[in-house]
Structures are given as C-alpha cells and as structure tokens.
Amino acid sequence: MPPHGPRRVGQTAAVNAYLWITVVSLAAWVWLLLGQGFFWRTDVRLPQRREPEAWPSVCVVVPARDEAAVLPDSLPSLLAQDYPGRAEVFLVDDGSTDGTGELARELSRRHGGLPLTVDSPGEPPAGWTGKLWAVRYGIGLARARGPEYLLLTDADIAHAPDSLRELVAAAETGGFDVVSQMARLRVASLWERLVVPAFVYFFAQLYPFRWIGRKGARTAAAAGGCVLLRAGMAEKARIPDAIRHAVIDDVALARAVKGAGGRVWLGLADRVDSVRPYPGLGDLWRMVSRSAYAQLRHNPLLLLGTVAGLALVYLVPPAAVVVGAAGGDAATVLAGAVAWAVMAGTYLPMLRYYGQPLWLAPLLPFTAFLYLLMTVDSAVQHYRGRGAAWKGRTYSRPDAVPDEG
C-alpha cells in the first residue's frame, strides 16, 4: 500500500461526506424556495377591500413603558387618524419613569385629533407579562365604550393618516377577526441594514404570510405593533387573559384567535413604520435574544435542532465553496454556490422592500450566524435566571413574578 494511502482514503471520505452535506443543504433551499409558502415574496399587502356602508367604532390601545423618546414621532400619527367612524385612543402608562404619561397628554393638547385617555394599571400580578397586563387594562377601559374593533399598537409605531380606515375596511371586506401588519422597522445604521431585513425575512420563513390568511390553515401569527382585533373575538378567545404569560404575545394572540374559530390575516405594511432606533449591534442583539429561546418553548432539544438547522441551511453553502475550492472539489463548490445563490435570490425581495443595496444579499450567511449566536445567548440568559424582558421587566418562566431590572 502506498505510504499515503490511508490518508488519501480518509481525505476522500471527508470530501464525499462534505459533498453530501452540501447537497442536503441545496435540497433544503430548493424546498424553501418552492414549498414554504413562497415566504420570500413581499407582495402580501392589505387584501382587496371596500369601504363599509357604516364604519364600526374602534378603540386604540397603546401599552407604553418609558417611551418618551419615541412618542413625539408616533402618538400624533394616531391622534391624526382620518377615520369616518367613532375612534378613541387609550394609552396605558405602565409604570414609566421618564414622564411618558404626561408627555402623551401634552401631545394630545398640542395636536388635538382623536380623544386620548391616559391611565396606569399598577404593577402586574404574578403570571402576567407587563405588556399584556397593560393591554388588558387598556381593553378594560375601552370596553366601556362598546367598540366593535380594538387596534392594539405599540408606542413606537407611526401610522399613516388612513391606516385605521384601511385596516377596518380590510377586516370588514374579508371577514377577518385579526388584520395585522408587520410595521416597517427603521433601517438607518450599518447594523440595522444588516440585521433588520433579515429579521423580517426569518419571521416570514417561520410563518409564511400566505398560509396565515388561508381558510382552514393552522399557521397563525401576527405582528404586535399593529393588530386590529374584532372586539367580539377578543372576548370569545379570552384575549389577553388566555395568553397572559406569553412573551411572544403577537403569535400567541393569533393562535388563540384561530383556536376560537377566527380568521387571521398578516402582511407587510406600506405606511405603518416603527420609529424606534436600533443604532448598534447590542441594541439589535437584545431585541432578538430577549425572546428567541421563548420561541423555542425553552426546549434544549429544539435549541440544538435550530442551531443545527441554521448551520446546515445558511452556513454550509459558503463554507462548501471555500472548502471545495481549497480541496479542488468542483462538485462541492458547485453545490455550495448554487445553494448560496438560491439563498441570496430569496433575500433580494426583502432588501428591495427595505430599500437596501442588493449586494447585501450574499452576506445573509453572516447575519444568520449572528442570529444563531443570539439564539444561543437567549438560552444562556434563560438558564442564568434572566429570561425574556420587556422594558426592564424580566421573565424567566411563564409563571414567574416580574423582576424589575
């Protein structure tokens, strides 16, 4: 036997194994391209709608905790809604220390528009996330007005003047119990450009928008920044009591509504925008890691599967190109390059939607690697007793008492 025979056999086996792994990655991308609800397309916008003969009444509920920095860019847009029916805004000041409540009143006095009520619920009891406790309090205030719809929107969301009427028209025309729009997040800093479009891309991959709105489909999700909810369905599905411990409350809300026999629609927004800045990587890291492990139901096996899946789907293709080129393995290079090209191609529509340069598409593996690290960090924080958080409150388990941080 030649002196280097065993080594060459081992190298050949390693090359063949890596080629097969790359082929599996390529097959996964072909399936994602064609079989995952065309998640990569960005044409799911508000469905066909017509104005109702009589406009139903709406109460807008805004949970707000230490939001003084963003309220001047968001609250006036709600107060200025051009809605033909009766509408009113309830801002729930959830223990803010930065003057959020008084600023909201001042903005209302300055800008006028829809009536605004500002109130505070006090500290949430055990088993409630702070945001959902604020939402519950706001819905309680709104019920005294007998609204037909509730608009649940975050304090950092700015709405175009016709946003509310378009949401209601879509719900009335399509018979939806929930109409939700994924607000366009801010993309200004370098890290926002790298991370934000991918965040929405990954969300759509998990919850294809086309499947959510389909009658009889089990897939359910919403975007918490903009959720129009039929008030009767809120009572039937026991919203928010039934989801009081949920960290990812928008998805939990959509599941509860579907479980109660309701219909849900989710799509991308054209004129609903988040004004919250995430200038640095640390800001974005906290946004993702605060709930990533909760998305995996705090299950170590799901965590391992997610890490392996991210590595297989997003990291193997570029690695195959490098490893194959270094080893002179043209087949591995070709398989990796095709998988990488499909990956980048599916990312292009989201980059166009966010108005970003298309050359960012091949960098998606790098961003996916960041998300992998964020997910692992989310699990590490969970097991250190510092679970998911919302505005200074942390929740290490569903029944945990909020810990003020």
ABEGO torsion letter per residue (X at the ends): XBAAAAAAAAAAAAAAAAAAAAAAAAAAAAAAAAAAGGAABAABBBBBBBBBABBBBBBBBBBBBGAAAAAAAAAAAAAABBBABBBBBBBBBBGBAAGAAAAAAAAAAAAEEBBBBBBBAEBBBBGBBAAAAAAAAAAAAAAAAGBABBBBBBAABBBBAAAAAAAAAAAAAAGBABBBBBBBBBBABAAAAAAAAAAAAAAAAABBAAAAABBGBABBBBBAABBBBBAAAAAAAGOAAAAAABABAAAAAAAAAAAAGBBBBBBBBAABBBABBBABAAAAAAAAAAAAAAAAGGBAAAAAAAAAAAAAAAAAAAAAAAAAAAAGBAAAAAAAAAAAAAAAAAAAAAAAAAGBBAAAAAAAAAAAAAAAAAAAAAAAAAAAGBBBBBGGBBBABAABBBBBX
